[in-house]
């Protein structure tokens, strides 16, 4: 038996917003078919057993095969207050010590907010960061459940973000601003979260990676992708992923074309697919701010190139 520790337990918290009604999000935690796709699921694992008795005192067993290892999770529901609160105890061993998880659900504009608390025994304090990363990955998996569900209801036009801008600069100059990292880092990122680090190899198969840093809080947001097409000075196509979404992050494709309009350039920017209109519209503001900054810098770019 593990020696008891007089230190206090450690409480770890994860909060995530979901673009779905609070009742729908709550019910996903008690639906075996849904649970099998995201709860304790990993990107490369294969779920082999999901048994769930959704009542107070009811048990659950979730088993995923990860390579040659069976990752087992056993638990008991302690409180079920739909759609406000869910409490359960669980362990990764059939007769292991139980730890308590409390999940609270709150309706907010456009969806709901879920906050999860996991009380970790003091002797497991060193594993708190790993547990937080695990629950964060689980929350992202649940979010993708609703994204996939909602995407099936969207018209093709609703899944795509399209922005057209006319820049007062020659097409070759605008194209260079997208493909020369020395220039790109000076405008990529919205005004409140400009780029501070950039690696870019603008050729088919080349990769790019950029860090956006918050001016107010210093928070770093990383994006990356791979160039699929680079046809100077007409067209650029690249993949796009937010790194904070982890291995399960949604990969979009960005397609940008440049057309001459006298001495000016018409840029047509397409970013797709999105899983919801809210997700699409959230990117609209960010990209529009980027292009405002590009517009402000193009004159200096041209002066420097002379």
Secondary structure, DSSP 8 states (H G I E B T S, - for coil): ------S--EEEEEEEEESS-HHHHHHHTT-HHHHHHHTT--TT-EEEEEEE--STT-EEEEEEEETTEEEEEEEEEEEEETTTEEEEEEESSTT---EEEEEEEEEETTEEEEEEEEEE-GGGGGGHHHHHHHHHHHHHHHHHHHHHHHHTTS-GGGG-EEEEEEESS-HHHHHHHHH-HHHHTTT-S-TTS-EEEEEE--STT-EEEEEEE-TTT--EEEEEEEEEEEETTTEEEEEEEEGGGGGG---EEEEEEEEEETTEEEEEEEEE--SSHHHHHHHHHHHHHHHHHHHHHHHHHHHHH-
